[in-house]
Amino acid sequence: MTILGWILIIVLFAVGLAGAVYPILPGALAIYLAFFVYGWFFSFEPFGVWFWIIQTLIVVVLFVADYVVGAWGVKKFGGSRSSIIGSTIGLILGPFVIPAFGLIIGPFLGAFIGELIVGSSPSKAAKVSVGSILGLFSSTLVKIVLQVIMVVLFFIWVARF
């Protein structure tokens, strides 16, 4: 059972970290679930109230930052609400429609189309689309850093016990 527990934990960590890059995967929630798997297979004793408070705050920050940082990139380049919505739709649908490059092309096209819908010029729409990609990359970097911190904190807490 010990081996199965650790396999599940490692798989959940891997899925979680992959979710930082591939938005269809559950990301931080998979990492958070790994903590419960550890508790169910081994013990919840290493995890005190501070562990749960810190990890929960990181998850909340991840969800908020994921939207805010992505939207910031679009807004910083003069985008409208329509381009933010288009970028988000492109981020979700892109990987399915264009499997190899949809993660980047989807938000770009979504922001571009969203900006054209509100009557912007093609050059402004292109500029906003670049902002959506920069927002995506910034958001991904923030997610990777915070999710790695979650995993490192887990191992620190478990090693202390």
C-alpha positions, -999 to 999 in steps of 0.1 A, spaced: 0 0 0 29 23 7 41 21 -29 6 27 -43 2 57 -20 34 73 -33 26 65 -69 -7 83 -66 9 112 -49 36 115 -75 11 112 -104 -11 139 -88 19 162 -85 28 155 -121 -7 162 -133 -8 193 -112 24 207 -125 14 198 -161 -19 216 -154 1 248 -150 9 246 -187 -21 227 -201 -52 244 -187 -75 214 -193 -57 195 -164 -68 203 -128 -34 219 -118 -35 231 -82 -64 209 -73 -45 178 -82 -16 189 -60 -41 197 -32 -57 163 -36 -22 146 -33 -21 160 3 -53 141 11 -40 110 -5 -9 112 17 -32 116 47 -54 86 37 -25 63 30 -1 74 57 -12 101 82 -26 135 84 -4 142 115 24 161 96 -2 186 84 -11 211 110 -35 240 107 -7 262 92 0 237 65 -37 238 54 -40 276 57 -9 282 36 -18 256 10 -54 268 7 -42 304 4 -19 294 -24 -47 276 -43 -70 307 -39 -41 329 -52 -36 306 -81 -72 307 -92 -73 345 -88 -39 351 -104 -47 328 -133 -75 351 -145 -61 384 -133 -26 380 -149 -41 367 -182 -66 396 -183 -38 420 -173 -18 411 -204 -48 419 -226 -57 451 -208 -21 463 -207 -22 462 -246 -55 481 -248 -78 451 -250 -115 452 -243 -137 429 -223 -146 411 -255 -109 403 -262 -105 389 -226 -135 367 -231 -123 357 -266 -88 349 -252 -103 328 -225 -125 308 -249 -95 304 -272 -74 291 -243 -101 265 -235 -109 254 -271 -75 259 -288 -58 228 -276 -88 207 -289 -91 224 -322 -54 227 -330 -37 200 -308 -1 209 -314 -2 247 -312 -38 255 -300 -26 265 -265 -9 295 -280 -29 301 -312 -63 298 -294 -59 327 -270 -43 348 -298 -71 342 -322 -97 346 -295 -84 379 -284 -80 390 -320 -116 381 -329 -130 395 -297 -113 428 -304 -125 429 -340 -161 423 -328 -160 455 -308 -148 474 -339 -111 477 -333 -87 479 -363 -68 447 -373 -36 463 -361 -50 471 -326 -65 436 -325 -31 421 -333 -15 442 -306 -41 430 -280 -35 394 -292 2 397 -284 -8 410 -250 -30 379 -245 0 357 -252 22 376 -229 -5 374 -202 -7 336 -208 30 332 -204 31 354 -173 1 335 -158 18 301 -166 50 313 -149 31 324 -118 13 290 -117 45 270 -121 62 289 -93 33 287 -69 26 250 -76 63 241 -71 61 260 -38 31 238 -28 50 206 -36 81 218 -18 61 228 13 45 193 13 79 176 14 92 200 41 62 193 63 64 155 57 102 154 63 97 173 96 75 145 109 
